[in-house]
Amino acid sequence: MTDKITVIQGDITKQQVDAIVNAANTSLLGGGGVDGAIHRAAGSGLLAECRTLNGCKTGEAKITLGYNLPANYVIHTVGPVWQGGKHDEDKLLASCYYESLKLAEKHQLKTIAFPAISTGIYGFPMERAARIAVKTVQQFLTQSNAISQVYFVCFSKESYQYHLRAIGTHNP
């Protein structure tokens, strides 16, 4: 199963996959970090379509076209803000990955790229987030053959290392 999961350090907006996942805020109207980068790279069409979606709740996911991105689609998911781990943050983060994969499966998408959801301004501890992300994706892949390849696209070296450790591989 680890042959279906790849960890790379890079820019998610450059990934040539069926869908990239946006670590969005509840408005879906753009923001900082990954969210802002995706909106800037996709162009104004993405914002216009997001305006029609009426936002998104934490732990849920919605899909739009990719517009000027190399990816055909953007799956927007809202990760939890870290509040010390006592407000269902782990469960909500796992739900972001699961719901994004379910949406990809529903739309018959085969390849998907995830950022490290909630680890930026939302403050989720990177190592913990990487373990949750990898575990959730691995569980999904054991239950469904719909997705052929999942990429974890890590912006920072630190996040990259945590994701590699979480899947049990080492830096080549």
HELIX and SHEET records of a PDB file:
HELIX    1   1 THR A    2  LYS A    4  5                                   3    
HELIX    2   2 ILE A   12  LYS A   14  5                                   3    
HELIX    3   3 GLY A   33  ALA A   42  1                                  10    
HELIX    4   4 SER A   44  CYS A   50  1                                   7    
HELIX    5   5 GLU A   89  LYS A  106  1                                  18    
HELIX    6   6 MET A  126  GLN A  143  1                                  18    
HELIX    7   7 LYS A  157  ILE A  167  1                                  11    
SHEET    1   A 6 ILE A   5  GLN A   9  0                                        
SHEET    2   A 6 GLN A 149  CYS A 154  1                                        
SHEET    3   A 6 THR A 111  PHE A 114  1                                        
SHEET    4   A 6 ALA A  19  ALA A  24  1                                        
SHEET    5   A 6 TYR A  73  VAL A  78  1                                        
SHEET    6   A 6 ALA A  61  LEU A  65 -1                                        
END                                                                             
